[in-house]
């Protein structure tokens, strides 16, 4: 893989994470304000189609991961070879948070199917799908493709 491919991947992932994180943050703030009877948040079709829940903290985490990817892309674009490390750290952060939300989804699945909890009546796997999971799958696929190309420069 060339550094141009890694830069392009970091740019696409960085923009995706920042955009989805901003949507998640803004909808989370609107929901919090509506619960305080300040605004009339009722949900949006776009956020429902992309499985983006209104979550302020998760939105900030997505923005942080996106910034790591974007910084890596800018370093690679500037000719700094160590910028690739930021791309790998972005992939690692993405995988960590995807794993956390996969564990939470597994807990929900066990709660719904094994324990037959009434609070989870009608629950499906799509109820647990979040941007952290499907963006994490893209990072996982990329990691599996690039895992042998990680190199440490010798001086």
N, C-alpha and C positions, 0 to 999 in steps of 0.2 A: 504494500500500500504506500502510495506517495503521501507526502505531507499535504499536498493539495486536497486529496480525498479526506484526510483527517480534518483539515481546516473547514471544508465544506460540511462534513458531518457535524462538527462542533457548532458551526454557524446555524445550521438547520435545527439542531437539538436545542441550542441556546435560545433561538427565537421561539421555538415551540414551548419550551419550559417557561420562558418569561411571559409569553402571551397567555398561556393557560393559567399560570400563576396569578397574573393580574386579574383575569376573569374570576378566578376562584376567590381572590382577595376582595374584589369589589362586590361580588354577590354575597360574600360572607358579611361584609360591612352593611350592605343593604338589608340583609336578613336580620342582623342584630338591631339595626335601627327600626325595622318594622315590628320587631318584638317589643320595642320600647314605645310603640305607637307614634313614631316620628315619620315613618315612610310607609309606602304600601307595596312592599316586596311580595310578589306572588310566584316567583320563579320565571325562568325564560326557556323557550323552546330549544335554543342553541345549547344551553348548558345541560339540558336534559338529554339531548341527542349525543353529546360528547361525554356524558356521564361525569360532569363537573359539579361536584357538590359545593354548596356555599360554606367554605371553611377558611377562616382567616389565617390560622397558623400554617396549614398545609399550603396555602397560597404563597406565604412568605418563604416556605421551604422550596417550593418550585422556582420561585424567582431567584433564590440563592443558587440553586443548581444551574439554572439558566445563565447566571452571571459567571459561574465557573467555566461553563462551556464557551461563553462569549469571550472571556479573557484569554482562554486558550486559543481561540480562533484569531484574536487580535495579535497575540504573541507570534503565532505561526506566520501570520500575514506580514509581520514586521521582520521576519527572518530569524527570529529567536527559536532555535530548535527545541529548547526546553519547554516551549508552549505545549508540546505534545503531552507533557506530564499533566497539565491542567485538563486536557481532554480525557485522559485516563482517570483522573480524580473525579471529574464530572460523571463518567461512566460508573465509577465505584459508588459515588453518592446516590446515583440513580438506582443502582442495584440494591443498595441498602434499604432505601425507602420503599422500593417495590417489594422487597422481601418483608418489610414490616407490615405493609398493607395486605400482602398475601396471607400472612399469619393471622391478621385480623379477619380476613375473609374466611379463612379456614375455621376460626373460632365461631363465626356467625353460622357457617354451614353445619358445624357440629351442634350448635345451639338449636338450629331449626330442625335438623333431621334426626339427630340422635336423642336429644333431650325433649323434643317436641314442645318447645316453649311457646306459649300463646302469643308472646310479643313478636315472634317470628313467623306467624301464620301467613302464608302467601309469599314468603321470602324466596327469592331466586338468586342465582349467582350474579346476575346482572345488577342486583341491588348493591353488591359489594365492588363492582368494577369502578375504578377511579383512574384519573390520568396518571397517577404515580405508577400504576400497574402496567397500563399499555405503553407508556413511554419507557418504562423499565424493560419491557420485552424488547423494544428496539435497541436499547443499550446492551442487553444480554446478547442479542444476535450479533451486534457489532463487536462486542468483546470476544465472542467465540471466533469471529473471523480474524480479528487482529491480535489475538493473544500471543502468537508466535513472533509478531513483528515488534514487540516492545523491546527497546534496546537501551542500554546504558552506555553513554559515550565514554571512551577511555581517553585520558589526557596524556 
